[in-house]
């Protein structure tokens, strides 16, 4: 069984997979299109292929739930991306667990309102300085995976 953490945006899906011995892998599914409809289609196709090729029904998938954002249109798009991911996983009969951002930060970092620097600092403590070469989205996904791993203990 593998543990995955996923962080979503309207143009990128950052995915981290925990490996034995505190290692990890990172994948970022990205669309750079200016059109929301095109970005959504591109992310869907990438997600569908990635799940088909990389994930099994025994794996633990943890996705950061949608935070409340000020911009209503962005919130709607984020909800669509989350629903798309859940639908792809459902197609392959893979369960998904969502986690609130404040919950994983409290459980993994020790502070539910930790800023990016505190999250990065804790990621470095857990996984080493190598994490600094990844995007903040990928580091968040890594920490969401860590939250999932803690649920298994």
C-alpha positions in Angstrom: 0.0 0.0 0.0 1.2 3.5 -0.9 0.2 6.8 0.7 -0.5 9.7 -1.6 -1.2 13.4 -0.8 -2.8 15.7 -3.3 -2.9 19.5 -3.4 -5.2 21.1 -5.9 -5.4 24.4 -7.8 -7.1 25.6 -10.9 -4.1 25.0 -13.0 -2.1 22.3 -11.2 -2.6 19.1 -9.3 0.4 18.4 -7.1 0.8 14.7 -6.0 3.3 13.3 -3.5 3.8 9.6 -2.9 5.5 8.4 0.3 8.2 5.8 -0.2 9.8 3.5 2.4 12.6 4.9 4.5 11.2 8.5 4.4 11.6 8.9 0.7 9.0 10.4 -1.6 8.1 11.0 -5.2 6.4 14.1 -6.6 4.3 14.5 -9.7 2.7 17.8 -10.9 0.0 17.7 -13.5 -0.1 21.1 -15.0 -2.1 23.1 -17.6 -0.9 26.5 -18.7 -3.9 27.3 -20.8 -5.5 30.7 -20.2 -8.9 29.1 -20.9 -10.5 27.5 -17.8 -12.4 24.9 -20.0 -9.1 23.9 -21.7 -7.2 23.7 -18.3 -10.0 21.5 -16.9 -9.9 19.1 -19.8 -6.1 18.9 -19.8 -6.0 18.3 -16.0 -8.7 15.7 -16.4 -6.9 13.8 -19.1 -3.6 13.9 -17.1 -5.3 12.8 -13.9 -7.1 9.9 -15.6 -3.9 8.6 -17.1 -1.9 9.1 -13.9 -4.4 7.2 -11.7 -4.8 4.4 -14.3 -1.0 3.9 -14.4 0.1 4.7 -10.9 -2.6 3.9 -8.2 -4.2 0.8 -6.9 -7.3 0.3 -4.9 -5.1 -0.6 -1.8 -3.5 2.8 -1.8 -4.4 5.6 0.6 -5.3 8.8 -1.2 -5.6 12.0 0.8 -6.6 15.2 -0.8 -6.5 18.7 0.8 -10.1 19.9 0.9 -11.0 23.2 -0.7 -10.2 26.1 1.5 -12.7 29.0 1.7 -11.4 31.6 -0.7 -12.6 35.1 -1.2 -13.1 34.9 -5.0 -16.3 33.0 -5.8 -15.3 32.0 -9.3 -12.0 30.5 -8.0 -13.9 28.6 -5.3 -16.3 27.2 -7.9 -13.4 26.1 -10.1 -11.5 24.5 -7.2 -14.7 22.6 -6.3 -14.9 21.4 -9.9 -11.2 20.2 -9.8 -11.8 18.3 -6.5 -15.0 16.7 -7.9 -13.1 15.7 -11.1 -10.4 14.0 -9.0 -12.9 12.2 -6.9 -14.7 11.1 -10.0 -11.5 9.7 -11.6 -10.7 7.8 -8.4 -14.3 6.5 -8.2 -14.0 5.3 -11.8 -11.1 3.0 -10.6 -12.9 2.1 -7.4 -10.3 3.9 -5.2 -11.4 5.6 -2.0 -10.4 9.2 -1.3 -10.1 11.0 2.0 -10.3 14.7 2.1 -8.6 16.7 4.9 -9.1 20.3 6.0 -6.0 22.4 5.6 -6.1 23.5 9.3 -6.4 19.8 10.4 -3.4 18.5 8.5 -1.3 21.5 9.5 -2.2 21.0 13.2 -1.5 17.3 13.0 1.7 17.4 11.0 3.2 20.9 11.6 1.8 21.4 15.1 -0.1 24.6 14.2 -3.3 24.7 12.2 -2.5 28.2 10.9 1.1 27.5 10.0 2.4 29.7 7.2 4.4 28.4 4.2 7.7 28.9 5.9 6.7 26.8 8.9 5.3 24.1 6.6 8.5 24.1 4.6 10.6 24.0 7.8 8.7 20.9 9.1 8.9 19.2 5.7 12.7 19.7 5.8 12.8 18.2 9.3 10.9 15.2 8.2 12.2 14.6 4.7 15.5 16.6 4.4 16.6 19.7 2.6 15.7 18.0 -0.8 12.1 19.2 -0.4 13.2 22.8 -1.0 13.6 22.1 -4.7 9.9 21.5 -5.0 7.0 23.9 -5.4 5.0 24.9 -2.3 2.0 22.9 -3.8 4.2 19.8 -3.9 5.4 20.3 -0.4 1.8 20.8 0.8 0.9 17.5 -1.0 3.8 15.8 0.7 2.6 17.0 4.1 -1.0 15.9 3.3 0.5 12.4 2.5 2.3 12.6 5.9 -1.1 13.3 7.5 -2.5 10.2 5.8 0.5 8.1 7.0 -0.2 9.2 10.6 -3.7 8.0 10.3 -2.4 4.5 9.6 -0.4 4.3 12.9 
